[in-house]
Amino acid sequence: MNEHVVNNASALDVEWESASTGDGNCFEFAALGDGRTAVRTSKAPNGPALLFSAGEVAALLSSVREGKFDHLAQ
């Protein structure tokens, strides 16, 4: 397993939480026992998951709250 990628996200023994857009495009998040967060797309549950540290997740959420990525949804 690469430090930042799991090739088969379904192999992780975790509870996945969904962030849904309502049109079937969902990101799923799971807390790992070592403090990292795994992120995958619900359309490919057996596909890869990206792994982020708690600090990386905190930085992302802060930037989202500040609207720094709003232009990507247009």
N, CA, C and O atoms as a GROMACS GRO file, in nm:
protein
  296
    1MET      N    1   0.085  -0.118   0.000
    1MET     CA    2   0.000   0.000   0.000
    1MET      C    3   0.089   0.124   0.000
    1MET      O    4   0.176   0.140   0.086
    2ASN      N    5   0.066   0.210  -0.097
    2ASN     CA    6   0.134   0.340  -0.102
    2ASN      C    7   0.091   0.421   0.019
    2ASN      O    8  -0.018   0.402   0.072
    3GLU      N    9   0.177   0.511   0.062
    3GLU     CA   10   0.148   0.592   0.181
    3GLU      C   11   0.022   0.677   0.166
    3GLU      O   12  -0.041   0.712   0.266
    4HIS      N   13  -0.015   0.712   0.043
    4HIS     CA   14  -0.128   0.802   0.020
    4HIS      C   15  -0.241   0.740  -0.063
    4HIS      O   16  -0.340   0.808  -0.092
    5VAL      N   17  -0.226   0.615  -0.101
    5VAL     CA   18  -0.327   0.551  -0.186
    5VAL      C   19  -0.348   0.406  -0.143
    5VAL      O   20  -0.253   0.334  -0.113
    6VAL      N   21  -0.475   0.366  -0.140
    6VAL     CA   22  -0.511   0.225  -0.124
    6VAL      C   23  -0.574   0.184  -0.256
    6VAL      O   24  -0.671   0.246  -0.300
    7ASN      N   25  -0.520   0.082  -0.320
    7ASN     CA   26  -0.568   0.045  -0.453
    7ASN      C   27  -0.711  -0.009  -0.454
    7ASN      O   28  -0.784   0.014  -0.550
    8ASN      N   29  -0.752  -0.080  -0.348
    8ASN     CA   30  -0.887  -0.134  -0.340
    8ASN      C   31  -0.950  -0.084  -0.211
    8ASN      O   32  -0.929  -0.143  -0.104
    9ALA      N   33  -1.027   0.022  -0.220
    9ALA     CA   34  -1.086   0.086  -0.102
    9ALA      C   35  -1.178  -0.007  -0.026
    9ALA      O   36  -1.192   0.007   0.096
   10SER      N   37  -1.241  -0.102  -0.094
   10SER     CA   38  -1.333  -0.193  -0.026
   10SER      C   39  -1.259  -0.289   0.067
   10SER      O   40  -1.322  -0.354   0.151
   11ALA      N   41  -1.127  -0.299   0.054
   11ALA     CA   42  -1.048  -0.384   0.142
   11ALA      C   43  -1.028  -0.323   0.280
   11ALA      O   44  -0.988  -0.392   0.374
   12LEU      N   45  -1.056  -0.193   0.294
   12LEU     CA   46  -1.043  -0.127   0.423
   12LEU      C   47  -1.160  -0.166   0.513
   12LEU      O   48  -1.275  -0.165   0.470
   13ASP      N   49  -1.131  -0.202   0.635
   13ASP     CA   50  -1.234  -0.240   0.732
   13ASP      C   51  -1.278  -0.114   0.807
   13ASP      O   52  -1.237  -0.091   0.921
   14VAL      N   53  -1.362  -0.034   0.740
   14VAL     CA   54  -1.404   0.096   0.794
   14VAL      C   55  -1.551   0.121   0.764
   14VAL      O   56  -1.612   0.052   0.681
   15GLU      N   57  -1.608   0.220   0.832
   15GLU     CA   58  -1.744   0.268   0.803
   15GLU      C   59  -1.731   0.387   0.708
   15GLU      O   60  -1.667   0.486   0.743
   16TRP      N   61  -1.790   0.378   0.591
   16TRP     CA   62  -1.785   0.486   0.494
   16TRP      C   63  -1.903   0.580   0.517
   16TRP      O   64  -2.015   0.534   0.540
   17GLU      N   65  -1.878   0.710   0.510
   17GLU     CA   66  -1.982   0.814   0.520
   17GLU      C   67  -1.988   0.886   0.386
   17GLU      O   68  -1.885   0.914   0.325
   18SER      N   69  -2.109   0.914   0.341
   18SER     CA   70  -2.129   0.970   0.208
   18SER      C   71  -2.156   1.119   0.210
   18SER      O   72  -2.227   1.170   0.297
   19ALA      N   73  -2.099   1.188   0.114
   19ALA     CA   74  -2.130   1.328   0.086
   19ALA      C   75  -2.192   1.329  -0.053
   19ALA      O   76  -2.121   1.328  -0.154
   20SER      N   77  -2.324   1.330  -0.058
   20SER     CA   78  -2.396   1.312  -0.184
   20SER      C   79  -2.441   1.443  -0.244
   20SER      O   80  -2.476   1.538  -0.173
   21THR      N   81  -2.439   1.448  -0.376
   21THR     CA   82  -2.492   1.562  -0.450
   21THR      C   83  -2.638   1.542  -0.486
   21THR      O   84  -2.703   1.634  -0.535
   22GLY      N   85  -2.690   1.422  -0.461
   22GLY     CA   86  -2.829   1.392  -0.494
   22GLY      C   87  -2.846   1.337  -0.634
   22GLY      O   88  -2.955   1.290  -0.668
   23ASP      N   89  -2.742   1.341  -0.716
   23ASP     CA   90  -2.753   1.289  -0.853
   23ASP      C   91  -2.668   1.164  -0.873
   23ASP      O   92  -2.637   1.127  -0.986
   24GLY      N   93  -2.630   1.100  -0.763
   24GLY     CA   94  -2.552   0.977  -0.772
   24GLY      C   95  -2.402   0.998  -0.769
   24GLY      O   96  -2.326   0.901  -0.765
   25ASN      N   97  -2.358   1.122  -0.772
   25ASN     CA   98  -2.215   1.150  -0.764
   25ASN      C   99  -2.180   1.175  -0.617
   25ASN      O  100  -2.208   1.282  -0.563
   26CYS      N  101  -2.118   1.076  -0.556
   26CYS     CA  102  -2.090   1.086  -0.412
   26CYS      C  103  -1.942   1.064  -0.384
   26CYS      O  104  -1.877   0.980  -0.446
   27PHE      N  105  -1.891   1.140  -0.290
   27PHE     CA  106  -1.763   1.109  -0.230
   27PHE      C  107  -1.794   1.040  -0.099
   27PHE      O  108  -1.890   1.076  -0.030
   28GLU      N  109  -1.713   0.944  -0.063
   28GLU     CA  110  -1.728   0.875   0.063
   28GLU      C  111  -1.601   0.892   0.144
   28GLU      O  112  -1.490   0.887   0.091
   29PHE      N  113  -1.619   0.910   0.273
   29PHE     CA  114  -1.509   0.935   0.365
   29PHE      C  115  -1.511   0.831   0.475
   29PHE      O  116  -1.617   0.786   0.516
   30ALA      N  117  -1.392   0.793   0.522
   30ALA     CA  118  -1.382   0.698   0.633
   30ALA      C  119  -1.263   0.735   0.720
   30ALA      O  120  -1.155   0.766   0.671
   31ALA      N  121  -1.285   0.730   0.850
   31ALA     CA  122  -1.177   0.754   0.946
   31ALA      C  123  -1.098   0.625   0.962
   31ALA      O  124  -1.155   0.518   0.984
   32LEU      N  125  -0.967   0.635   0.953
   32LEU     CA  126  -0.879   0.521   0.973
   32LEU      C  127  -0.827   0.522   1.116
   32LEU      O  128  -0.822   0.627   1.180
   33GLY      N  129  -0.788   0.408   1.165
   33GLY     CA  130  -0.742   0.396   1.302
   33GLY      C  131  -0.616   0.474   1.334
   33GLY      O  132  -0.587   0.501   1.451
   34ASP      N  133  -0.539   0.512   1.232
   34ASP     CA  134  -0.414   0.585   1.255
   34ASP      C  135  -0.432   0.737   1.247
   34ASP      O  136  -0.334   0.812   1.248
   35GLY      N  137  -0.558   0.782   1.239
   35GLY     CA  138  -0.584   0.927   1.236
   35GLY      C  139  -0.601   0.984   1.097
   35GLY      O  140  -0.640   1.100   1.082
   36ARG      N  141  -0.572   0.905   0.994
   36ARG     CA  142  -0.592   0.954   0.858
   36ARG      C  143  -0.736   0.935   0.814
   36ARG      O  144  -0.813   0.864   0.879
   37THR      N  145  -0.772   0.999   0.702
   37THR     CA  146  -0.904   0.987   0.642
   37THR      C  147  -0.888   0.932   0.501
   37THR      O  148  -0.804   0.978   0.425
   38ALA      N  149  -0.969   0.832   0.468
   38ALA     CA  150  -0.972   0.776   0.333
   38ALA      C  151  -1.087   0.840   0.258
   38ALA      O  152  -1.194   0.864   0.314
   39VAL      N  153  -1.066   0.866   0.128
   39VAL     CA  154  -1.169   0.926   0.043
   39VAL      C  155  -1.177   0.844  -0.085
   39VAL      O  156  -1.076   0.814  -0.149
   40ARG      N  157  -1.300   0.807  -0.122
   40ARG     CA  158  -1.322   0.733  -0.247
   40ARG      C  159  -1.448   0.786  -0.314
   40ARG      O  160  -1.523   0.863  -0.255
   41THR      N  161  -1.470   0.744  -0.438
   41THR     CA  162  -1.594   0.776  -0.507
   41THR      C  163  -1.689   0.656  -0.493
   41THR      O  164  -1.646   0.541  -0.505
   42SER      N  165  -1.816   0.684  -0.470
   42SER     CA  166  -1.912   0.576  -0.452
   42SER      C  167  -1.934   0.497  -0.580
   42SER      O  168  -1.982   0.384  -0.576
   43LYS      N  169  -1.901   0.556  -0.694
   43LYS     CA  170  -1.920   0.487  -0.822
   43LYS      C  171  -1.817   0.377  -0.844
   43LYS      O  172  -1.833   0.292  -0.932
   44ALA      N  173  -1.710   0.378  -0.763
   44ALA     CA  174  -1.606   0.276  -0.776
   44ALA      C  175  -1.561   0.232  -0.636
   44ALA      O  176  -1.447   0.258  -0.598
   45PRO      N  177  -1.649   0.165  -0.560
   45PRO     CA  178  -1.614   0.127  -0.424
   45PRO      C  179  -1.495   0.032  -0.415
   45PRO      O  180  -1.429   0.025  -0.312
   46ASN      N  181  -1.467  -0.041  -0.522
   46ASN     CA  182  -1.351  -0.131  -0.525
   46ASN      C  183  -1.229  -0.063  -0.586
   46ASN      O  184  -1.123  -0.124  -0.597
   47GLY      N  185  -1.245   0.062  -0.623
   47GLY     CA  186  -1.135   0.138  -0.681
   47GLY      C  187  -1.047   0.196  -0.572
   47GLY      O  188  -1.059   0.159  -0.455
   48PRO      N  189  -0.959   0.286  -0.610
   48PRO     CA  190  -0.865   0.342  -0.513
   48PRO      C  191  -0.929   0.440  -0.416
   48PRO      O  192  -1.032   0.500  -0.444
   49ALA      N  193  -0.864   0.454  -0.301
   49ALA     CA  194  -0.899   0.557  -0.204
   49ALA      C  195  -0.773   0.640  -0.179
   49ALA      O  196  -0.663   0.585  -0.171
   50LEU      N  197  -0.791   0.769  -0.168
   50LEU     CA  198  -0.681   0.857  -0.132
   50LEU      C  199  -0.680   0.873   0.019
   50LEU      O  200  -0.786   0.881   0.081
   51LEU      N  201  -0.562   0.879   0.078
   51LEU     CA  202  -0.547   0.890   0.223
   51LEU      C  203  -0.490   1.026   0.260
   51LEU      O  204  -0.392   1.071   0.201
   52PHE      N  205  -0.553   1.092   0.357
   52PHE     CA  206  -0.513   1.226   0.398
   52PHE      C  207  -0.492   1.230   0.548
   52PHE      O  208  -0.564   1.164   0.624
   53SER      N  209  -0.393   1.307   0.592
   53SER     CA  210  -0.369   1.325   0.736
   53SER      C  211  -0.478   1.415   0.793
   53SER      O  212  -0.550   1.483   0.719
   54ALA      N  213  -0.488   1.416   0.926
   54ALA     CA  214  -0.586   1.503   0.992
   54ALA      C  215  -0.558   1.650   0.957
   54ALA      O  216  -0.653   1.727   0.938
   55GLY      N  217  -0.433   1.689   0.949
   55GLY     CA  218  -0.398   1.826   0.914
   55GLY      C  219  -0.439   1.862   0.772
   55GLY      O  220  -0.484   1.974   0.746
   56GLU      N  221  -0.423   1.768   0.680
   56GLU     CA  222  -0.464   1.792   0.542
   56GLU      C  223  -0.616   1.807   0.532
   56GLU      O  224  -0.665   1.894   0.460
   57VAL      N  225  -0.690   1.725   0.603
   57VAL     CA  226  -0.836   1.734   0.604
   57VAL      C  227  -0.880   1.867   0.665
   57VAL      O  228  -0.970   1.932   0.613
   58ALA      N  229  -0.816   1.906   0.774
   58ALA     CA  230  -0.851   2.034   0.839
   58ALA      C  231  -0.826   2.151   0.745
   58ALA      O  232  -0.907   2.243   0.739
   59ALA      N  233  -0.715   2.149   0.672
   59ALA     CA  234  -0.685   2.256   0.578
   59ALA      C  235  -0.787   2.260   0.464
   59ALA      O  236  -0.831   2.368   0.424
   60LEU      N  237  -0.825   2.144   0.414
   60LEU     CA  238  -0.926   2.137   0.308
   60LEU      C  239  -1.059   2.192   0.356
   60LEU      O  240  -1.120   2.276   0.289
   61LEU      N  241  -1.105   2.146   0.472
   61LEU     CA  242  -1.234   2.193   0.523
   61LEU      C  243  -1.234   2.343   0.549
   61LEU      O  244  -1.334   2.410   0.524
   62SER      N  245  -1.125   2.395   0.599
   62SER     CA  246  -1.115   2.539   0.623
   62SER      C  247  -1.126   2.616   0.491
   62SER      O  248  -1.196   2.716   0.483
   63SER      N  249  -1.056   2.568   0.389
   63SER     CA  250  -1.061   2.634   0.259
   63SER      C  251  -1.199   2.625   0.196
   63SER      O  252  -1.244   2.720   0.132
   64VAL      N  253  -1.267   2.512   0.213
   64VAL     CA  254  -1.404   2.497   0.161
   64VAL      C  255  -1.496   2.596   0.231
   64VAL      O  256  -1.577   2.663   0.166
   65ARG      N  257  -1.485   2.605   0.362
   65ARG     CA  258  -1.570   2.699   0.438
   65ARG      C  259  -1.547   2.843   0.394
   65ARG      O  260  -1.640   2.924   0.395
   66GLU      N  261  -1.425   2.875   0.355
   66GLU     CA  262  -1.391   3.011   0.311
   66GLU      C  263  -1.433   3.037   0.167
   66GLU      O  264  -1.421   3.149   0.118
   67GLY      N  265  -1.483   2.934   0.098
   67GLY     CA  266  -1.531   2.951  -0.039
   67GLY      C  267  -1.422   2.948  -0.145
   67GLY      O  268  -1.446   2.988  -0.258
   68LYS      N  269  -1.304   2.901  -0.110
   68LYS     CA  270  -1.192   2.903  -0.204
   68LYS      C  271  -1.211   2.813  -0.326
   68LYS      O  272  -1.143   2.831  -0.427
   69PHE      N  273  -1.302   2.718  -0.317
   69PHE     CA  274  -1.322   2.626  -0.428
   69PHE      C  275  -1.458   2.641  -0.494
   69PHE      O  276  -1.496   2.558  -0.577
   70ASP      N  277  -1.531   2.744  -0.458
   70ASP     CA  278  -1.666   2.762  -0.515
   70ASP      C  279  -1.665   2.766  -0.667
   70ASP      O  280  -1.760   2.720  -0.731
   71HIS      N  281  -1.561   2.820  -0.725
   71HIS     CA  282  -1.554   2.832  -0.871
   71HIS      C  283  -1.547   2.697  -0.939
   71HIS      O  284  -1.579   2.688  -1.058
   72LEU      N  285  -1.508   2.591  -0.868
   72LEU     CA  286  -1.501   2.459  -0.928
   72LEU      C  287  -1.638   2.395  -0.948
   72LEU      O  288  -1.650   2.300  -1.024
   73ALA      N  289  -1.738   2.446  -0.881
   73ALA     CA  290  -1.873   2.390  -0.889
   73ALA      C  291  -1.960   2.464  -0.988
   73ALA      O  292  -2.081   2.441  -0.993
   74GLN      N  293  -1.903   2.552  -1.066
   74GLN     CA  294  -1.982   2.633  -1.159
   74GLN      C  295  -1.979   2.577  -1.298
   74GLN      O  296  -2.040   2.633  -1.389
   0.00000   0.00000   0.00000
